Amino acid sequence: MAESLPTALPQDVRDEAEATGLRLAACVRHTLQVVIGNNPTAHTVSKDIALDGVIAKRIVRMTRQGITGAEAVTRAPSAENLRVFADRCAKSLSPLDLDALRDAIGRFESLIRRAGASKGELTSLLRTPQQPAGPSSQPRLLLRRETDNTIRALDDADTDANPWAHWSGLNILASDADLDALLALSSPRVMCFSGTPANDLFERSSDAWLPRAFEQLCDICAKLAPQLSARNRTLLLRPHARHVLSDVARCASFLRDVVRPMHWPVALALDPLAMLEDDMQVSAIFHITRTFETLGPMCSCVLLPLPRGEGGSRRSRETGEGSLSMVIQSLIDRFVPPHIPLIFDAV
């Protein structure tokens, strides 16, 4: 007798499908923009990339703005057809973009194997309604980094209470980094930048993006993990365009391929504006959208500049107001789960 398929997906598989679909859609959407341009149609995808019309139609449908990760998974063609798509676009993509696309397809295929024997079965399971969990009465937690580098709730008047987290300006990749000082901070979470091998914390150095810097960060996390666990603490790493965790692909790979398999008490403090270099400001909305699509469901908190008039920094005055601010709020609503807090940072 054939083994019967489950009638509903476990929540952790649904969560994985959501994150996998968002990342896959972001990578495919970016590929289409590079190869064809904005607003591609099934006809242009079929003609310019030499794909079957049905496959081209599925690719366009899975990249429409506003769809969920689960919808992207159900609309996508098979992993085999997506690999054909990647191969035919390879010459137009940078090595980093091509690796990100192929990695996203690989994760899509792994999700299919985990959930069932075929993509059709996964699609059916994702379309099976879940039992409603009921509306949540818990609003999103709003926090603020204080002048003493504690991170507390906006309405927390008790400065003697244990803070939600502590911020440290430590460069943990520096040769003289005082990791004991990081561990000595008395809160459930400690936050710092992912760091750079460069002499200055914000120096633009390609050394931060080399494999050995990534390996150094992994070695440090492996060293800190048992001590963090013994203290019941979590290390929150804040990405930056000039640090080892500099972009979407590197952050996602670090969390999925290293942190989660090793069960380290390490998480991502997502700072979308810090991941933009000056030459990326022209297309800031594209980059920030891609950041939230992939990392929004994976992060443990989101850092934002304080609004102007509330102690906000120059960064908030340049990028935190107006249309971009509205886009960021919309992306948070769409891609960041409601239990993930927002941290307003005045620096």
Phi, psi and omega in degrees: 000134180293143179289130181285147179278152176296150181272350179208149179275140172300154184299323182293329177287322175299319178297319178295321179296320179297311181293318180296317180295319179297318181292316180298315179298319180297317181292317179293318179300316180295321178299315179298321179294323179289315187280320187246320184118188181287153176055054178290149176250166178300325180295313182292324178295316179297318184286311188283333182252358178061054179246154173303144185299323180293318179295316179300319180296319179295320180296317179294318182295325183283350183252008179294143181296141173092354180280156178279170176296320179297320178295321178297320179296315183290331182274341186293151171289182180293161178298324179298316179290328176293325177294323175298316177303314181296318181297321183282343177261356191304319185292339182269349186258151171289157178304322180294315180294321180294317178298319180296318179296312181294325177294318179297321177294320178298321179290325175299316179294321178296322177298317179299315180296323181291324187269335184178188185272348183208165177293326179300321178292320178297318179301316180297319181292321179293332180274353177286122183299141174274157172294129181299134181274350181089151182294144178271133179264001183269114178287162178296136180287129178248127184236167178215139174279122182272171182295338178269012178070013167276154178243116187229163175297146182303326183260017182275106181269350183269094182286350177273346180289156180295127182288164176295323180200167171242140174263138175234134177276015183295136169268098189289350176268355179292147182296333181253023182299130180269088182290333178296323178295325177295316181290337183282347180294129191264078173204165182293341182224142173235138187236138174205169175292157177289343169090173181211149174285350182294160181293321179257140185300329183245022174290139178276098184230130179293344179301330181293339185257004180278154181304326183292331176291319177298317178296322178296317177299317179298319179298318180294317179296322177297323179290321183281333189307309181295327179288323176295316180297319180297331179265002182057048182235159178239137175266120178260118180261129183259119181285160177204146184302337183252014181245178184296320171268090192250336186217179185298312184297317182293317179296314181296318179296319180299315182290313188280322188266341185240299188296309185293314178298329181272351180057040177282147174279062183230138183216176184255127171260095189288124176236089188298326182286328179290344180272005179257126169276166183302322182284358177262354184296329181299322180248038185302318183297319178299311183294318181292323177299314179297323179298311182290323180303320183267313189266342179306313179286349186255344188278167179253348173193163178235129179262134180225151176287148175295142177298155177301139180093353179238035181085015183294155183271179175300325179301320180291325181289330181275321189231351186262004182244167172070215189297321181296320177300319179294322178297315181299316179298320178295319180293322176299315180299325184276322193244346182256118181304148187295342179276356180274124184282160172253137179242120177268125188241126183273357183270000000 
